[in-house]
Amino acid sequence: MENALNYIESNKERFLEELFELIRIPSISSLSENKQDMVRAAEMLKTRLLEAGADKAEVMPSDGNPVVYAEKMVDPSKPTVLVYGHYDVMPVDPINLWKSQPFEPEIRDGKIFARGADDDKGQSFMQIKAFEALVKTNSLKINVKFMIEGEEEIGSPSLGAWCQKHKEMLKADVILISDTSMIAQDIPSITTGLRGLAYMQVKVTGPNRDLHSGLFGGAVANPANVLAKMIASLTDENNRITIPGFYDDVLIISDAERAEMAKAPFNLENYKKALDLKNVHGEAGFSTNERTGIRPSLDVNGIWSGYTGEGAKTVLPSEAYAKISMRLVPNQNHEKIADLFAEHFKSIAPESVKVEVEALHGGQAYVSPLDMPAYKAAEKAYTQSFGKKPVPTRSGGSIPIVAAFEQILEIKSILMGFGLESDAIHSPNENYPLFNFYKGIETITWFYKFFEEEMK
């Protein structure tokens, strides 16, 4: 291990520059104009994996963007780790809020500022570099496979079928993922649960064309007004979701388990200060951490209608749209929830408008057991690297494909994330501290040592 850690220290600057080369490729999976950039990013990862010491690496086709697969088989009788990551990133809008170009990484205040710096190019790259350090110093004692996709940010629509097709090739003892966060730089944590997701788009149509708001206002239903009222009705005065049947399958956490979760370090005043909030908001009867970890939620992710340009235009719009996501907890089925949402949303529309509802993507929630060898190895790795035992936490975020991995590949996942809440993933000025990048590489390197020992 000493040789591997020395290798990391000696190659830190090169690791960073190689990451920057990957970040400079605008691999935005939701935009069709960036289709070729997806291929460029995949090809670069293939090259890096071969340079790192993979026996083979290839860019493999899927029904959507390509998947990068690589492997290093040390000994078929030894345990195998399958590393998952994604090279696609979120759009950069609103571009005017970025302090630097989103695809031209800059280091400021000890942080990498760029789209994908954390989510998930920076974190996926940690995995490649930990692997490289072990291979180049002859310290890798188990088998490693890589599966890096290009559609996570749009719900991984093609990866399930790809995994089914290549199930034999992907056989492993555990899936290792770095795409989550930790509590703080001095409070390491392991994500033991992810919320599921049902992501919808709605369209409300009124008149057959935009109308003059003076001549028709008050006589014809305004789709924007109607949509606002419909959305407002989706939660009640206690911030509970009003869709009939929504909570039927929600897993109720015991008081003892809630008490254990409450031991995780959390400062509400610092939380509010960091977000410039006077107060927090959410379902009555639950703490802030519980609202994002063990309870479902509903949020408008985007809403648009009518005239939004400079100055005034007195228009009564013909159409109004919204994108609405629901974060789900264990036992909730995202397809069932999408159906319940569509049925309810149409039922609350007045006769003066027409409503269309489309399910864009979704996935199930996931819980990682604390008694499996991979969790014990991860716990030891964080303790070795950070000097303190990590705290198990449940994330409010979703990685829809993780639950599918368990269903299709029959493999559990361990979530070793090194991001921070302040990294602004999905937002302007996304960033990733250099400390976390390098500490992540070190911790992952230790994981391989302890996982081999746990699997003996």
N, C-alpha and C positions, 0 to 999 in steps of 0.2 A: 504493500500500500504506500509505503514511503516513496518508492520510485514513481508511482502513479501521481501522487500529490505533487512531487517535484516537477513532473512533466507538465502538469496543469499550470503551475507557477511560472515555468519557463516559457510557456506558449500563450500566456494571457492576451498579449497584444494581438497576436495572429488570430486567436479565437474571435476577438472583438471585430477585427476587420472583416473576417469571413462572414460573421453575422450581419454586418453592415451591408455587404454585397447582396445578401439574401433580402434584407429589408428594402433595399432600393428597387426591388421588383414589385410593382403595384398589383399584387395578386388578390384582387377584390372579386370574390366568387359570385357576388350578387349582381355584378354588372357585366353584360354580354361583351362590351367593348374591351374588357380585360381578359378575354378568353385565352389569348396567346400568352399573356403573362403567367397564367396558371401553369402552362407547359414549361415556360422558362424557369419558374421557381422549382418545379418538380425535377427538371434536369439538373439544376444546380445542387439540389439535395442528393440526388443520385451520385454526383461527382464527389461531394463531401463525404458521403458514406463509404465510397470505395477508397478514398484517400485515408479515411479513419481506420480502415482495416477490414471492412466487410468482405466476406468471401465472394459475394455477388450482390449486385444492386441493380434494380431495373425500374423504369417508369412504366407502370402497367395500366392499360385502359380500363375504364369503368363505364357505366351508362352516363356518367357526367365527366367531371374533371379527373385526371389521372391520379393513381395512387402510387406512391413510392414504396417499394418493398426492398428490404435488404436483410441479409442474415450472416451470422458468424457462428458456425457450428464447431464448437471446441471438442465436444464428445457427446454423441447421441444419448448416452446413458446418464448424462448430467441434466440438471434442471434447465428449463428454458424460460427466458423473460421475453415477452412481446411488448415492445415499446410503441405506444400510439401517440401521435401528435397531428397537428394540421398546419399547412402552409398558407391557407387562405386567410384573408383579413377582412375586417369591416370597412365599409365606405368611410370617407374622411369628412363628409359634410357635418357641420358647416365649416368650410375651409377658412373663412375669415377669422375664426376663433383660434386657429393654430398660431403659435408664436414662431414656428419654424416650419419648413416644408415637411409634410408628413412622411414622404418617402426619401428624404435626405437626412439620415440620422445625425443628431447633434448630441454632444455630452454637455450637460449643464447641471451644476450642483450635484455632481456625482451620479447623474441619471442619464440613461439613453432616452432621448425624446424622438419618437417616430411611431407610425402606425405599424403594429405587429411587434414592437419592442418587447412587450410582455406576451400578448395574446396573438398567436402562440409561437411566433418565430423564435423569440428569445428563449422561451421555456423548452421548446422542442430542440433547439440548438444545444442547450445544456446537456440533453440526453446524448446527442451525437458526440459531444466533446468528452463527456465522462467515459463513454465507450472507447473513444480514441485513446484516451490516457491509459486505459486498462490494456488495450490491445498492444499499443506501442511499447509498453513496458513489460509485456508478457505476464500481466497480472490478471487477465480474464480467465476465470476457472469454470464458467458456465456458458450456455448458449444464449445468444441474443438475436432477436428478430426485430425489424422495424416495419411499421405500417404508418405512413404519413400521408394523410388525405388532403384534398383541396376543396371540401364542401361543408366543413363543420359549421361555418357561420351562416349557412342556409339550411341547417338541419340534417346534414349528412344523408341526403336522399338516395344516393347511389351506393353507399358503403355497405349497407346490410346485405344487398344482393351480391356484392363483390366478396364479402366475407363468406357467404354461403357457398359461392362458387369455389373459393380457395380455402375451404375449411381445413383440409388436410395439411396444406402448406403452413397454415397459421397456428398449428398445434403448439401449445405452451402451457406453463404451469401458472402463470399470472400475467396480467397486462399492466404495464407500468406507464402512468400518465402524469405529465407535468403540464397542467392547464388550469390550475386552481391557485388559490392564494393562501397565505399564512397570516396569523394575527398581527405580528409585528416583527421587525428585524431581531428583537431580543426575546420574542415569544414564538418559537416555532410551533407549527401545528400541522396535523394531518387531516385532510378532508375525508370524512367517513360517510358522507351522504350528499347527494345532489337532488335538487328538485327537478321534477319533470316539467314539460312545457306543452302547451297548446297555443299555437299562434294563428290568429284569424285576421282576415281583412273584410271590412263591411262597406257597403255602398248604399247610400240612401238617395233615391231619385224623386224629384218633385215634378215641376213642369217640364215640357219637352225641350226647353231652351232657357238660357239665362234671360231674366226679365228685369225691367226697370223697377227698382225697389220703391219708387214713388208711386208709379201707376198701379203696381200690383201688391206692394207690401201691405199686409193685414188682410188680404183677400185670398192669397195663395200661400200654401205651406212652404216655408223656407227649409230646405233639406238640412242646412247647417244648424239651424235652430233645433230642428227635430232630432238630429243626431246627437247634439249636445245633451238634450233632455234624456234621450235613451241611454246614453253612456252614464249619465249621472245616476240613473235609476239602478245601475248594475251593482251598486253597493248601498247599504243602509246606514243609519246614523251611528252604528257601532262598527262601521267599515267591514261588515260581513258581506260576502257576495250573495246576491239575491236570486241567482239562477236556481230554479227548483231542481233538487237532486244533486247539487254541486258537492255538498259535504257528505253524501251518503257513504262514500268509501274512504274517507279521510282516516288515516291511522291515528288514533288517540295515544299520545305519549303519556306514560304514567307520571305521577307526581315525583317519584323517586328519580326517574330519568331526567325530568325537567330540573330537579335540584342538582343533579350531576352536571348538566349542561351549564347551569348558572355559575359554576365554578370557573368557567373560562374567563380570562381577564377581559373586562370591557368597561370603558369609561364613557358614560352617556354624554357628559358635558363636552368631552373632547370630540366625540362623534358629531355632536351638533355644531361645534365650533368649526370642525374641518369642512362641514357642508354649508356653513353660514346659515344655520337654521335656528329659529327661536324655540321650536319644539319639534318632536318627532310625531309620526302619524302611523296609524295602523289598526288592526283588529283589536277590539277591546278585550282585556283579560290576558294579554300576552306581552312579554318583554320584546324589546327591539330585536335581540338575537333570535328569539323564538319565532317572531314574525317572518324572518327571512330563512330560518332553518327548518322548522317543523310545521309551518302553516302555509296554506296556499294563498295566492294573491292574484289580483287582476289589475293590469295597467294599460293605459293608452300609450302606444309607442310612437304614434304619428297621427296627425289629423289635418285634413286640408279640404278647402272648398272656396269657391268664389274668387274674388280679386285679392291678391296678396302683394301686389307691386307697390311702387312708390306712389304717394298721393292717394286721392280718393276716386272711387268708381262706384256709383250707386247701383249696385247689381244685386238682384235676388237670384242666387245660383241655382242651376238645374240639378246639380249633384253635390254630394258631400261624402267624404271617405274617412275611414279610420283604420289603423292597424292596432290590434288589441292582443296582448299576450296574457296568458294565465299560467303562473308557476304552480306546479302541482307537487303533492307529497306522496310518499309510499302508499300503495293500494289504489290510487287514482289512475284510471286509464285515460290517456290523452285523447284517444279516438272517441271514447264515450263522452268526455267533457266537451270536445269540439261539437259533437252532435247536440248535447244539451244546450250549449251556447247558441248554436244556430237556431234551434227550435224556439228558445226563449226570446232571442233578439227579434226574430220575425214576429213573434206573438205580441210584443209590446209596441210595435209600429202602428201609428194612426193610419186610417184609410186614405189619408191625403198624400201618402208617399208610397213608393215601392222600395223593398229592401232585398239586397243580395248579400249572402254570407259565404265566404270561401275560407277553408282551412288551408293555410300555407305550409306549415310543418309542425312537428311535435315529437315528443319522446317521453319515455317513462322515467320516474324517479329511480334513484339507485342508493343502496345502503351497503357499505363495505364492513364485513365482520372484523372485530378487533382481535379475534383469536387465531386468525390465519397466519401462516408463516411469513407472508409478505408484509403484513402489518407489523409483526414483531421485528422483522428486519429493518423496516422503515423507521420504527421507533428507535432502534439502536443506532441507525445511521444519523438521525437528527441529533440524538444525544451525544454521539461522538463528535459531530461537526459543530454544533452550537453550544455544547457544554451543558445542555439541560434537556429534560424529557419533553417531547412535543405534546401539545394538547389536542385531543380529538375534537373536531368540530364538524358541523353540517353546513354546507354552503347553500346560499340562496340561489345560486346560479344553476344552469343546466348544461349538460353535455349529453344530448339525446342519444348518441350512439352507445354510450357506456352500458345502459340497460340492455341494449340490443346485443352487445358483445356476450353478455351472460346467457342470453337466450339462444343465440346462434352458435357461438363458439364454445359455450359452456365453460367459460373462464371468468374468474373473478378479477376485478381491477383494484389496484392500489393507486391512490391519488396523492402524489408527492408534488404539490404546487409551491412555488416560491414567490408568487406575486404579492402585491400589497393593495389594500383598498384604495390607496392614494395613486395607483398607477394609471387611473383614468382609461381603463380599457373600454373600447367602443366609443370613446369620447374624443374630442379634440385634445391635443397635447398628451396623448398616451405616452407613458414613460416606464422605465424599468431600471431600478438602481443597480449600479455595477456590483455593489456588495451582494445583492441577491443573485445576480447572474453567476458570479464566481462561487458563491457559497452553495448554490444549487448544483453546480458541476461537482464540487467536492462531496456533497451529501449523497448524490446519486452514485458516485464512485464507491462510497462506503456501503451503500445499499447492496451492491453486488456481492461484496465480501460476506455480509451478514445473511443475505438470502441463501447463499450456498451453504452456510453453516446451519441455518434453520431447516433446510431441506434434507439434511443428512439423516 
